[in-house]
Amino acid sequence: MKHEMEAHIDRCAWVRVNERMPDEDQAVIVIANGKPKENITLDGAFELAEWSESDGWILACWPEWENPVITHWMPLPEPPEEEG
């Protein structure tokens, strides 16, 4: 089932979180807003993150941040092919 869903995801298009969430624990790029720390404010920041039904969004650079405002996500691109 996972591969069927991936076939329908454009790896170059942003997905609105109110339309669909990524697969559980799938690393994606997100657009994040809010205050991960008292003296830091993000506004439209590109962040690496994962979605979890039980924990919500977990941002790689801000794992302790609770309830970041995520508006969009995009699958990561495929890694480059090895030369050789």
Order of alpha helices (4+ residues) and beta strands (2+ residues): alpha-beta-beta-beta-beta-beta
